[in-house]
Amino acid sequence: MHHFFKSFLQTMLGSFRRISRATKNEMSVEDLHSESWIMADAISKRRGFDIDFSDLDDASLIMRSINVEHVKRGH
């Protein structure tokens, strides 16, 4: 799992940077990396099965959830 998470972080680096800028850098890229792990856990618990970090749909779900939480809602 660690390998897939690390790959996910690298693949989504541009999105993490965009979200960080959208938060006016209140959330750093590193903060968002941690947040993605927390968000993945929350999503996994809600739907009853683990996030697959190598799956593009799951990766997109995590990034959309982070965007909603930190950009749209402003938390």
Beta strands, then each sheet from edge to edge (+ up, - down):
end
